[in-house]
């Protein structure tokens, strides 16, 4: 049966080759488009995680409620009239009980590691130049374990922050102020506290805003400068499986009044953009596969009309409807399988080529596209090609199985 199916296909070489190329081209497009889009998704995720974490635990905002304040003066709210309603925050955001979080995170097997941080606003000053930044006090060993920030170090190592008195600034700030490693600058906090720090490293994310708006130093230095020993403003948590971040954050929210946010929730706009990319990728691929499916349907339908006499002879010598159905179906399955396999091979080489094209833009410290080679891309591409061939072969196969030898002879 397989031999007969093969002979019938090669008897129509041009038609079979065209439909094979159609399936291969659609599979190639899916692999290459998915590789580029998923590669960019991975890059965006890494950049976002450098600034947040899989799960970020921070102090909740404690806002002033004029109703609660009114009750302090009198239970009868009609006796008190406010000219201007009181508003704003009661105090700076801070974690209520860091030691409890420390114990919970240490015991949870889903947690890879975590890093306590203290964030504040500061001004970097050198001679007559200055730059406003978000200063992050951190434990460098833990930060390196939970993020890929070491990969973005242009000069020096992030672990050089182990010693007190060091600071790591962005390449944008260093360029604007003419600073280099081992030079000193003044760090000025909003409270007026000033400290001279030595530049021990320069990072480069490839994002102008991030490269000018962040600075890192040792956690103890920030605690001393802000006169808050032991204070922590947030905990960045790295999970064993980052896809569980939403589930785990919802679970932890029930245990505390602190703010617990997973990385997808913190970057909702980027996640929406990724969803749109997914929709467009699948829409393009499905459209191409539909066109290829119609091609298979047309080729097999034409074959049935051209091979009516052969099909009649086969039925006359004992080939029943089931065997005729399999004869036609095998041809569609062969086209789908070979076309899908050829498409993923070609798609892989196209991705390799795209990855080597040098661009005039900078992406994560590189000047070329980020490409994903996830095995799921190739599996989905092959299954789409194969299944589209199956469905497009069913109608011609059923039509062929219903042909009767007498009807064919009479029509001829």
matplotlib code that plots the C-alpha trace (Angstrom):
import matplotlib.pyplot as plt

x = [0.0, 2.8, 4.6, 1.5, 1.0, 4.6, 4.3, 1.2, 3.0, 6.1, 3.9, 2.9, 6.4, 5.7, 2.5, 4.0, 7.1, 5.1, 2.9, 6.0, 7.7, 4.5, 4.4, 8.2, 7.9, 5.1, 7.0, 10.2, 8.3, 6.9, 10.3, 12.1, 9.4, 9.0, 12.8, 13.1, 10.0, 10.8, 14.4, 13.3, 10.9, 13.8, 15.9, 13.1, 12.5, 16.2, 16.3, 13.1, 14.3, 17.5, 15.4, 12.9, 12.9, 10.7, 8.9, 9.4, 8.4, 8.2, 6.6, 2.9, 1.9, 0.3, -1.9, -3.7, -7.4, -9.4, -12.2, -9.9, -8.4, -11.9, -12.8, -9.8, -11.5, -15.1, -17.3, -19.8, -18.4, -20.9, -19.2, -15.9, -15.5, -12.2, -11.1, -8.5, -8.9, -5.7, -3.9, -0.5, 1.6, 1.9, 5.5, 8.0, 7.3, 9.2, 8.9, 7.1, 8.9, 12.0, 13.1, 9.8, 10.3, 13.9, 12.7, 9.9, 12.1, 14.9, 12.5, 10.6, 12.0, 10.6, 12.9, 16.3, 17.7, 16.7, 18.4, 17.4, 17.7, 17.3, 16.4, 16.6, 17.1, 20.5, 22.6, 26.0, 28.3, 31.8, 33.2, 30.4, 28.6, 25.8, 23.3, 20.2, 19.8, 17.9, 20.5, 20.1, 21.9, 22.4, 24.3, 26.4, 26.8, 23.1, 22.3, 24.7, 22.9, 19.4, 20.1, 22.3, 23.7, 27.3, 26.8, 26.1, 29.2, 31.2, 34.1, 34.8, 32.8, 29.6, 31.2, 33.6, 30.9, 31.7, 34.0, 32.4, 32.9, 32.4, 29.7, 28.7, 27.2, 25.8, 27.7, 25.4, 26.2, 29.9, 30.0, 28.0, 30.3, 33.5, 34.0, 36.1, 36.8, 38.8, 37.9, 35.9, 32.6, 30.3, 27.0, 24.4, 21.1, 17.9, 18.4, 21.7, 24.0, 27.1, 29.7, 32.7, 32.6, 35.1, 33.8, 34.5, 32.5, 30.4, 27.4, 25.8, 22.2, 22.0, 19.0, 19.8, 17.3, 18.5, 22.2, 21.7, 19.1, 20.6, 23.5, 24.5, 26.4, 26.8, 23.7, 25.5, 26.7, 23.1, 21.9, 24.6, 24.0, 20.2, 20.8, 18.6, 20.7, 19.0, 16.3, 15.2, 12.8, 12.3, 13.4, 14.1, 13.3, 14.5, 12.5, 13.5, 10.7, 9.9, 6.6, 5.2, 5.8, 2.2, 0.9, 3.6, 3.0, -0.8, 0.0, 2.3, -0.1, -2.4, 0.2, 1.1, 0.1, 3.3, 3.2, 4.0, 4.2, 5.4, 7.5, 4.7, 2.4, 5.1, 5.6, 2.0, 2.5, 5.4, 3.5, 0.5, 3.0, 4.3, 0.7, 0.1, 3.3, 2.1, -1.3, 0.3, 2.8, 0.1, -2.2, 0.5, 1.4, -2.2, -2.9, 0.0, -0.9, -4.4, -3.1, -0.8, -3.7, -5.8, -2.9, -2.8, -6.5, -6.4, -3.4, -5.1, -8.5, -6.9, -5.1, -8.3, -9.9, -6.8, -6.4, -10.1, -9.3, -6.5, -8.7, -11.4, -8.9, -7.6, -11.2, -11.9, -8.9, -9.9, -8.9, -11.8, -12.8, -10.7, -7.5, -8.3, -8.8, -5.4, -3.8, -4.8, -4.3, -0.7, 0.2, -1.0, 0.8, 4.0, 3.8, 3.1, 5.8, 8.6, 7.5, 7.4, 10.8, 12.4, 10.8, 12.2, 15.7, 15.6, 14.1, 17.0, 19.6, 17.6, 17.7, 21.5, 21.8, 19.6, 21.6, 24.8, 23.4, 25.0, 22.5, 22.9, 21.0, 22.2, 20.3, 21.4, 25.1, 25.0, 24.5, 22.5, 19.1, 18.5, 17.2, 15.5, 16.2, 13.7, 12.8, 9.1, 9.2, 10.3, 7.9, 4.9, 6.0, 6.2, 2.9, 1.2, 2.5, 1.6, -1.9, -2.8, -1.8, -4.0, -7.1, -6.6, -6.2, -9.3, -11.9, -10.2, -9.5, -13.2, -14.2, -11.8, -13.0, -16.6, -15.9, -17.6, -15.9, -19.2, -19.8, -16.2, -16.6, -19.9, -18.6, -15.6]
y = [0.0, 2.4, 1.5, 2.3, 5.6, 6.4, 5.5, 7.7, 10.7, 10.5, 10.2, 13.8, 15.2, 18.9, 19.0, 16.9, 19.1, 22.3, 21.2, 19.9, 23.3, 25.0, 23.0, 23.4, 27.1, 27.5, 25.4, 27.5, 30.7, 29.4, 28.3, 31.6, 33.9, 32.0, 32.0, 35.7, 36.6, 34.1, 35.2, 38.8, 37.7, 36.0, 39.2, 41.4, 39.0, 39.0, 42.8, 43.1, 40.5, 42.5, 45.4, 43.3, 39.6, 36.5, 37.7, 41.1, 41.6, 45.2, 47.4, 48.3, 51.9, 53.3, 56.1, 58.6, 58.0, 61.1, 59.0, 57.3, 60.7, 62.2, 59.3, 60.3, 63.7, 62.5, 59.6, 62.0, 62.9, 65.7, 67.8, 68.0, 69.7, 69.6, 72.6, 70.4, 66.6, 65.1, 62.9, 61.3, 58.6, 58.0, 56.9, 55.5, 52.0, 49.3, 45.6, 45.0, 41.8, 40.9, 38.1, 36.2, 36.5, 35.3, 32.2, 31.5, 31.9, 29.8, 26.9, 27.0, 24.5, 26.5, 29.4, 29.3, 32.3, 35.8, 39.2, 41.9, 45.4, 49.0, 51.5, 55.3, 58.3, 59.9, 62.2, 61.3, 64.3, 64.8, 68.3, 70.4, 67.4, 65.5, 62.8, 61.7, 57.9, 55.3, 53.9, 50.2, 48.8, 45.1, 42.0, 41.4, 37.6, 37.1, 39.6, 37.6, 34.4, 35.7, 37.7, 37.8, 41.2, 40.0, 39.4, 43.1, 44.3, 46.4, 47.0, 45.2, 42.6, 43.0, 41.1, 44.0, 45.6, 43.1, 45.7, 48.8, 52.1, 51.0, 51.9, 50.5, 53.0, 52.7, 53.3, 56.3, 58.1, 57.3, 58.7, 61.8, 62.6, 61.4, 58.8, 55.6, 52.7, 53.5, 57.2, 58.7, 60.5, 62.0, 60.4, 62.7, 61.5, 63.4, 63.9, 65.7, 62.9, 62.7, 60.0, 59.6, 56.3, 54.6, 53.4, 49.6, 48.7, 50.0, 48.1, 48.3, 47.1, 48.6, 50.8, 54.5, 55.1, 52.2, 53.0, 56.5, 55.9, 53.1, 52.8, 49.9, 49.8, 47.6, 47.3, 48.3, 51.6, 52.6, 51.6, 53.7, 56.7, 56.6, 56.0, 52.9, 49.9, 46.6, 48.3, 46.6, 48.1, 45.0, 41.4, 40.1, 36.4, 34.0, 30.8, 27.4, 27.7, 31.3, 30.1, 29.5, 33.1, 34.1, 31.1, 31.6, 35.3, 34.8, 32.3, 34.6, 37.6, 35.7, 35.6, 39.3, 43.0, 43.6, 44.1, 40.8, 41.1, 38.6, 39.8, 39.4, 41.6, 44.2, 44.4, 44.1, 46.3, 44.2, 41.0, 42.4, 43.3, 39.7, 38.3, 40.5, 39.1, 35.5, 36.2, 37.7, 34.8, 32.1, 34.0, 34.2, 30.5, 29.3, 31.3, 29.8, 26.3, 26.8, 27.7, 24.7, 22.5, 23.7, 22.8, 19.3, 19.0, 20.2, 17.9, 14.8, 15.7, 16.1, 12.8, 11.0, 12.3, 11.4, 8.0, 6.9, 4.0, 2.8, 3.0, 1.0, -1.7, -1.8, -2.3, -4.9, -7.0, -6.9, -3.5, -2.5, 1.1, 1.0, 0.3, 2.9, 5.4, 4.5, 4.7, 8.4, 9.2, 7.9, 10.4, 13.3, 12.0, 11.6, 15.2, 16.6, 14.6, 15.3, 18.9, 19.5, 17.9, 19.7, 23.0, 22.7, 21.9, 25.0, 27.1, 26.2, 27.3, 30.5, 31.2, 30.7, 33.1, 35.7, 35.5, 36.4, 39.5, 42.5, 45.3, 49.0, 48.7, 47.4, 44.6, 43.6, 44.5, 42.7, 44.0, 41.1, 39.5, 37.2, 33.9, 31.1, 27.5, 26.0, 22.4, 23.2, 25.5, 22.7, 20.2, 22.5, 23.4, 19.7, 18.9, 21.8, 20.6, 17.0, 17.6, 20.1, 17.4, 14.8, 17.0, 18.2, 14.5, 13.2, 14.6, 13.4, 10.0, 9.5, 10.6, 8.0, 5.2, 5.8, 5.4, 2.3, 0.5, 0.4, 4.1, 4.8, 2.6, 4.2, 7.7, 6.8]
z = [0.0, 0.9, -2.4, -4.4, -2.6, -3.4, -7.1, -7.4, -5.9, -8.0, -11.1, -10.4, -9.6, -10.1, -8.1, -5.3, -5.2, -5.1, -2.2, -0.4, -0.7, 0.5, 3.7, 4.2, 3.7, 6.2, 8.8, 8.1, 8.7, 12.0, 13.2, 12.2, 13.5, 16.7, 17.2, 16.8, 19.0, 21.7, 21.7, 22.2, 24.9, 26.8, 26.5, 27.8, 30.6, 31.6, 31.6, 33.6, 36.1, 36.6, 37.9, 39.8, 40.6, 40.1, 43.2, 44.8, 48.5, 49.5, 52.2, 51.7, 51.3, 54.5, 53.3, 55.5, 55.7, 56.7, 58.0, 60.6, 61.6, 62.1, 64.4, 66.6, 67.3, 67.5, 66.6, 65.1, 61.7, 61.3, 64.0, 62.1, 58.8, 56.9, 54.8, 53.1, 53.5, 54.9, 52.5, 51.7, 53.2, 57.0, 56.7, 54.2, 52.9, 54.8, 55.5, 58.8, 59.8, 57.7, 60.1, 59.4, 55.7, 56.1, 57.9, 55.4, 52.3, 53.8, 54.4, 51.1, 48.6, 45.7, 46.5, 44.8, 46.7, 47.8, 48.3, 50.8, 49.4, 50.6, 47.9, 48.2, 46.0, 45.7, 43.6, 42.2, 42.2, 40.7, 40.4, 38.8, 37.3, 39.0, 38.2, 40.0, 40.5, 42.4, 44.8, 45.6, 48.7, 48.2, 49.3, 46.1, 46.6, 46.8, 43.9, 41.6, 42.5, 41.8, 38.6, 35.6, 36.4, 36.3, 32.6, 32.1, 33.9, 31.4, 33.7, 37.0, 38.9, 40.9, 43.7, 44.2, 46.3, 49.1, 50.6, 52.1, 50.3, 46.7, 44.2, 40.7, 38.3, 34.8, 31.6, 30.8, 34.1, 33.7, 30.2, 31.1, 34.1, 32.6, 35.4, 35.3, 37.6, 40.8, 40.7, 43.6, 43.6, 46.2, 47.0, 48.4, 49.8, 50.1, 53.8, 53.1, 54.1, 52.0, 51.5, 49.2, 47.4, 45.0, 41.6, 41.6, 38.4, 35.5, 34.2, 30.8, 30.2, 26.7, 27.9, 28.1, 30.9, 33.0, 32.4, 33.8, 36.6, 38.7, 41.1, 43.4, 46.6, 49.7, 51.8, 55.0, 53.4, 52.6, 56.1, 57.7, 55.5, 56.1, 59.9, 59.7, 60.7, 59.9, 57.7, 54.5, 51.9, 49.8, 49.2, 45.7, 45.4, 42.8, 42.3, 41.0, 38.4, 37.4, 35.7, 39.2, 40.3, 40.0, 42.0, 44.8, 45.0, 45.5, 48.2, 50.1, 49.8, 52.1, 54.9, 55.2, 54.8, 52.8, 49.1, 47.2, 43.4, 40.8, 37.8, 35.3, 37.4, 37.9, 34.1, 32.9, 29.9, 28.6, 29.1, 27.1, 24.3, 24.4, 24.1, 21.0, 19.5, 20.2, 18.6, 15.4, 15.2, 15.4, 13.1, 10.4, 10.8, 10.7, 7.6, 5.8, 6.9, 5.7, 2.3, 2.3, 3.4, 0.4, -1.8, -0.5, -0.9, -4.5, -5.4, -4.0, -5.5, -9.0, -8.4, -7.7, -10.9, -12.9, -11.4, -11.5, -13.8, -11.5, -8.5, -10.3, -11.2, -7.6, -6.3, -8.9, -7.8, -4.1, -2.7, -0.5, 0.4, 3.6, 1.6, -1.0, 1.9, 3.3, -0.1, -0.5, 3.2, 3.1, 0.4, 2.5, 5.6, 3.6, 2.2, 5.7, 7.4, 4.9, 4.4, 8.2, 8.8, 5.9, 7.1, 10.7, 9.3, 7.0, 9.8, 12.1, 9.5, 8.9, 12.6, 12.6, 9.7, 11.4, 14.6, 12.7, 11.0, 12.7, 13.4, 13.9, 17.2, 20.6, 22.2, 25.7, 25.0, 21.7, 18.1, 16.8, 17.3, 20.2, 18.8, 20.8, 19.9, 22.3, 21.2, 21.7, 18.7, 16.4, 17.9, 17.4, 13.9, 12.9, 14.5, 12.8, 9.4, 10.0, 11.4, 8.6, 6.1, 7.9, 7.9, 4.3, 3.2, 4.9, 2.4, -0.8, 0.9, 1.8, -1.7, -3.2, -1.0, -2.1, -5.8, -7.3, -10.3, -12.3, -11.8, -13.0, -16.1, -17.0, -16.7, -18.9]

ax = plt.figure().add_subplot(projection="3d")
ax.plot(x, y, z, "-o")
ax.set_aspect("equal")
plt.show()
